[in-house]
């Protein structure tokens, strides 16, 4: 039974487009897997234990959010959606790792296997688009909210079964880093070179700024941990060439860079920029105002849509254009911006502390190092561009990241005791 749930809950990482209903909240197919897993866990496992630091952090955020209800910055409904989503998904993935006796390598390998299938679908999608086979690239018939991400220059921006190329890039970022590393040297996960090439190609075919940022981060992390100056120097050259090439030859990336620079220098208005840039800039403006209105604890969980309606007129003025108003206002277009808006310094510091505290800067365990590296890439990309707290199985990666650090620490002679893959309940 657990083997089935291993695959179902990891598959949830890629099922963000499969929505069963949208009111009173969006309920995804993956939520069914999570609910069924928690029910099975409650029936067959006597001990129900959740990480107390996670619960404490969530409790503090809840208290701060309830204070903001009194101040009319958020509502009980908005808080509840985020609170229960974080609690349920966070608990499910934590318990999934526990019932697997903290064998995060096994779970990560399952993720890599599913990533390969998603990548194959993506490449097939691009090929189908080029030959005009609509059924091969347009999945809107069976995936709600899905849409074709075509371009004006004759190619498709690959998103496979995910809603957007940016979502594809975020969910596939760990698999991409592992695959790229495997192309350069033998993988610690025994991944075939051909599989790695397929994943890398599908990633590039997204033609997404998010994907190319992940590529640059991956190259830097791989070269940094090679611990050879020539590798790092070569990687910096490659990064520079790739960045320049992406700007020069991919129109959408060039447009976004030019528009962002234009807004920063005041040469163009935010409303004249492309929709993606406007979304990021407008939500950044809203987050900025929300943060300085309540810098310590923000306006509360789920409050950004309310803050958006309150502050966005400072960007778009009185003449509201329907096609630009409200773009990504629910998720702030960036996890970092949403944290700034809804949780203030408390939330931002907590998340950044977790990211840098649990990162394995040095490790004699290549497997833990690779998992840590790959998920760091994904977390950084999410902070930049993905504004959901628990969408696309985010907590699956969060807990893998956390336990890769804990397992590494347990292999050192400090107060940790080895048991079941080098970890015991004291480590939870």
Buried (B, 14 or more C-beta within 10 A) or exposed (E): EEEEBBBBBBBBBBBBBBBEEEEEEBEBBBBBBBEBBBEBBEEEEEEEEBBEEBEEBBEBBBEBBBBBBEEEBBBEEBBBBBBEBBBBBBBBBBBBBBBBEBBBBBBBBBBBBBBBBBBBBBBBBBBBBEEEEEEBBBBEEEBBEBEBBEEEEEBBBBBBBBBBBBBBBBBBBBBBBBBBBBEEEEBBBEBEEEBBBBBBBBBBBBBBBBBBBBBBBBBBBBBEBBEEEEBBEBBEEBBEEBBEEBBEEBEBBEBBBBBBEBBEEEEBEBBEBEEBBBBBBBBBBBBBBBBEBBEEBBBBBBBBBBBBEBBBEEBBEEEEEEEBBBBBBBBBBBBBBBBBBBBBBBBBEBBEEBBEEBBBEEBEBEBBBBBBBBBBBBBBBBBBBBBBBBBBBBBBBBBBBBBBBBBBBBBEEEEBEEBEBBBBEEBB
